[in-house]
Amino acid sequence: MAESLLAHLYSRIRGSQEDVATLSLQYIISSNKKLNEAFNKMICDAIKLDIGTEITYSCQSTGENNERPDMSGLDEDGREVVLCEMKFYAGLTPNQPNAYIERLVKENGKALVFVCPEERRVSLWSKVIELCREDNKELSDEDSYRVNVNGIVMTVLSWAEIIETLRRTAASVAIEALPDIAQLSGFCEMMDKTAFIPFSQEDMGPEIARREERYYQVVDRLFDVLVANKEIKASAKGLKASPNRSGYTRYLRIYEYTVALIYNRNAWMSKTSMETPFWFYFNDDKWEQSEVLQKKLRAIPEYEREMIGSRIVIALRPALDATIDDVVNDMMSQMLKIMEIKV
């Protein structure tokens, strides 16, 4: 099946994937009252709260702290009641979700809605919940893809369900909107299947290479810190680093375990696990994980682990806004806690 015109022309349109999709969605729901009502009802059903039917949506409304949600909805009184943040595979910014929640609290708003591909829903939801907890937000009334955060209801919808809702509505009351919805649908399908981000001039700068180098640097420094820690009797004798298409791996022995420190882009891109480039695994049977060990590892929450080959690998969360020494020391603590080794 040929791609839609919007998907075909995307690489020639200025702006991010999310910008193109957001502007397209905002245009569609603003072009017809019934489509606007259908979108609002979908949000109300997801958050189990009435935000009203007369909501006017605009894009990129900047707040006091320079937070800029993709789409904001105002009620009849001009009060900002809902913020929408659209994602494909871009990461969260420092303002997401906590600055958005604080903005809604200040405006006496009602809902924060994330939109993403269906297959990223689990990992994105886990991440925003984690960030709320780290910021000491008050979470209550938690349900599947719905939670009350400091009085603001947060949820996550998929592009597919939004498009299907708009398509069904348009088929009965706004036939003229069907071609536009088909364009957005084709674009979202292309983003979900290829996830290729067209190059920009900024991508060609040496800063990009420096950013890429950090992932290898962290693995090497973590390796050095572990080997230097005499209390865990780590050794790398006879073991070599293993660069590969998906990333980079360093091996060492810690007590009776064979351990692999991993930077892996495939696990990082997984749609069901934690969004991190760093992972590790350890074996208890020479170069394999025994059934007993794998059974124990499966007790770890699913989004914190991934399969690489026949091994269960465990996510390592890098500390943010920290020095490399702080990052690797924190990672070492995470590893040893999981391995139940007391330093």
C-alpha positions, 0 to 999 in steps of 0.5 A, spaced: 500 500 500 502 506 498 504 511 503 499 517 504 501 524 501 503 527 508 507 521 510 511 522 503 512 529 504 514 529 511 521 529 510 521 536 506 516 539 511 520 543 517 518 541 524 519 535 528 514 528 527 510 530 533 509 537 530 507 535 524 502 530 527 500 535 532 498 541 527 494 536 523 490 533 529 489 540 531 486 542 524 482 536 523 478 537 530 478 545 529 475 544 522 468 540 525 464 541 531 462 534 531 470 532 531 472 536 536 466 533 541 468 526 539 475 528 541 473 531 547 469 525 549 474 520 548 479 524 553 473 525 558 472 517 558 479 516 559 480 520 565 473 519 567 472 526 568 468 531 564 472 537 561 466 540 557 464 539 550 466 546 548 474 546 548 478 550 543 485 547 542 491 551 540 498 549 539 505 550 542 502 555 548 508 557 552 508 558 559 511 562 565 517 557 565 518 556 558 514 549 558 511 548 551 505 543 551 504 541 544 496 542 544 492 546 550 485 546 550 481 552 553 474 552 555 468 557 554 471 561 559 478 561 556 481 557 562 486 552 560 483 545 562 487 540 558 494 539 556 496 534 550 503 532 549 504 528 542 510 523 542 512 518 537 519 516 539 522 522 542 524 522 549 521 526 555 523 533 556 525 536 563 518 539 563 514 533 562 510 531 566 511 535 572 511 542 569 505 541 565 502 538 572 504 544 576 501 549 570 494 545 570 494 546 578 495 553 577 490 554 572 485 550 576 485 545 570 483 538 569 487 533 565 494 532 562 494 527 556 500 524 553 499 521 546 503 515 543 504 509 538 500 503 542 506 499 542 510 505 546 504 506 551 507 501 557 514 504 557 512 511 556 506 511 562 511 507 566 516 513 565 511 519 566 509 515 573 516 514 575 518 522 574 512 524 578 514 520 584 521 522 583 518 529 584 514 527 590 507 528 586 501 526 590 499 520 586 492 517 587 486 513 584 491 509 580 488 505 574 490 502 567 493 508 564 490 513 568 492 516 575 490 523 579 497 527 580 496 533 585 489 533 583 490 533 575 488 527 572 493 524 567 492 519 562 495 516 555 492 515 549 494 512 542 494 515 535 491 509 533 485 510 537 484 517 536 484 516 529 479 511 529 474 515 533 475 521 528 474 516 522 468 513 525 465 520 527 467 523 520 463 517 517 457 519 519 457 526 520 463 529 517 465 526 511 469 531 508 474 530 513 475 523 511 481 525 507 484 529 512 484 523 517 486 518 512 493 523 511 494 523 519 493 516 519 498 514 513 503 519 517 502 515 523 503 509 520 509 511 517 512 513 523 510 507 527 513 502 522 519 506 520 521 511 525 526 514 521 528 521 523 530 525 517 536 529 518 537 536 519 543 541 519 544 540 527 545 533 526 551 534 522 555 538 528 560 534 532 556 535 538 552 529 536 558 525 535 560 527 542 553 525 545 554 518 542 561 517 545 558 518 552 554 511 551 561 508 550 564 512 555 559 510 561 560 503 559 568 503 560 568 508 566 563 503 569 567 497 567 573 501 570 570 502 577 567 495 578 574 492 577 577 497 581 573 495 587 577 490 591 571 488 595 567 485 590 573 481 587 572 483 580 576 481 574 577 482 567 582 477 565 582 474 559 575 478 557 575 482 551 570 488 549 565 487 544 563 492 539 557 490 535 552 493 530 547 495 536 552 497 541 557 495 545 559 490 551 564 489 556 565 483 560 568 481 567 567 477 573 564 478 579 565 473 585 562 467 581 558 471 576 560 472 569 557 479 568 556 483 561 555 491 561 551 493 555 550 499 551 544 496 546 540 500 542 535 495 540 533 494 548 533 502 548 528 502 542 524 496 545 517 499 545 515 495 552 521 496 556 524 502 560 527 507 556 535 507 557 541 505 553 544 501 559 543 494 561 547 489 564 546 481 565 550 476 569 550 468 569 551 463 574 553 457 570 559 459 566 556 463 560 549 461 561 543 463 566 540 457 569 533 456 570 533 458 577 536 465 576 532 466 570 526 465 575 528 470 580 530 475 574 523 474 572 520 477 579 523 484 576 518 488 573 517 487 566 519 494 563 525 493 567 528 487 563 529 485 556 531 479 552 537 479 548 538 472 545 537 467 551 539 472 556 535 476 561 538 483 561 536 488 566 535 496 565 540 501 568 538 508 570 543 513 569 542 519 573 540 525 570 544 532 570 550 528 574 557 527 573 560 521 570 563 519 576 556 520 580 552 516 574 557 510 574 557 509 582 550 509 582 549 504 576 554 500 580 549 500 586 544 498 582 547 492 579 550 490 586 543 490 589 540 486 584 546 481 584 545 481 592 552 483 593 553 487 599 559 492 598 
